[in-house]
Amino acid sequence: MKDLSETHLGIVYALGAYLMWGFAPIYFKHLEFVPVYEILAHRVIWSALVTAVIISFTGTWSKVLKVCKSPISMMFLGVTTLLISTNWVVFIWAVNNGRMLDASLGYFINPLINVVLGMIFLNESLSRIKWIAVALALIGVLIQVVQLGALPWISLVLPFSFAFYALLRKKVKIEALTGLFIETLLVLPVALYFIVYAAGTNTANMLTNSWSLNGWLMFAGIVTALPLIFFGQAALRLKLSTLGFFQYMAPSLLFMFAVVFYGEELSLVKTVTFLFIWSGVALFAFEKQIIRMSK
């Protein structure tokens, strides 16, 4: 019963995380006049503050100190910091440069990469249907390669960076809040230096910004921290392959926003690519039903 309740709690956390990520593009699109690296710096600064406040409120600084004393844990978190920072900056750039469809495609591929990584590193089994699903996703990527004459970098950097981030966070088994605080703390000096000395933009000086703009910039802490905390809690309770299933929600919302609200063009080649990816996703999502029907 305890394992079952933990699984249910993991599902609630996963739903919360991916719904928040699904609506996040609206927030970043609102700030598209602010340079990408400046938004990234604000994500780091305010996420560090938000997580520090929560840690203080819950009285869990001892957990932070315990992790900081572990060289192996800090090594893992150093790598996850680089991975999540890469993911953040590429996603913000994609949203604010009319490449939301590319980002959506990448996050549709993400669950299938999770499945493969789960098989390779966590000894999670990969059925024949899952192999077919992965193959369909690969075909979708190859179509983009042929059409572009190059790798679709946004659609690959986003899923690979986040899939490896999820894998390492699952391996290191550090509580979500503690891990996120240390990750943002590691890159906080760089973020502060950029805002204070390197940005050189009209919006970098918060003393001259409007209260409204500063409020939106500070809200980056909530937008960033809350879904990652939820995701980390879900990752501790669910299989990596199960966790990947919920990620269909975020790219679906991203796809809808891109086409319906922000007017990105859905070309024939992109449509064919999405059809291959969606076919792979459908096979993965309905694997049990397909096996039951084939018997």
C-alpha positions, 0 to 999 in steps of 0.5 A: 500500500505504501508503494502504491500511495507513493506512486500516486503521489508521484503521478500528482507531482508529474502532472503538476510539473508538466502542466506548469511547463506546458504553460511556461511559454506564455510567460517567456513570450511576454518577456521576449523584449528582454535578452535571452541570457538576461532572462536566464540570469533572472531564472537562476537568481530568483530560483535560488532565492525561492528555494532558499526561502522554502528550505528555511521555512521547512527547516531542511538546511541540514540536508543541504549541508549533508549534500555539500559535504559529499564530493560525489553528490556535488560532482553529479550536481555540477553536471546537472547544473550545466545540463539544466542551464543549457536546456533553459537557455535553448528553450527561452531562445526557441520561444522568443525567436519563433521556434516553438514548434522545434521546441515542441518536437524536441519535447515529444522526442524526450520521452522516447529518449528517457525510455532508451536511457532507462534501458541502458543505465537503469536496467529498465526493459525495452519491449519490441513495441517500444523499440518500434516507437523509438525507430519512428522517432528516429525516422522523424528526426532523419526527415528533418536532417534531410530537409534542413541539410543539418541536425535540427539542433533545438529539437535534439539539444532540448530532449537530450539535455533534459533526459540526461538531467532526469537520469542523473537526478534519479541516480543521485537520489537527492531531494528535489528542493535540495538539489535545485537549490544547490544547482542554482547556487552553483551558477548564481555567481555567474548570473549575478555578474552578468546582470550587474556588469555584463548585460549592459541593457536597459532592462538589466538595472532593476532600479530603473525598471517599472514595478510591473517589469521587475515583478515579471522578472522575479516571477521567473523564480516561481516559473522555474523552481516549482515545476522542477521541484515537482519533477524531482519529487516525481522522479524519485517515485516513478520509473523513468519510462513512466515519468516520460509518459507525462511529458506529452502534455507539455509539448502538446500545449506548446504545439497548440500555442505555436500554431494557434496563438503565435502563428508559427507555420506548420510546413509539410515536412514538419507535419510529416515529422510530427506524424512519425513522432506522434506515431511513436508516442502513441505506440509507447502510450498504448503499448498495453492495449496493443498487446492485449488486442494482439492476443 
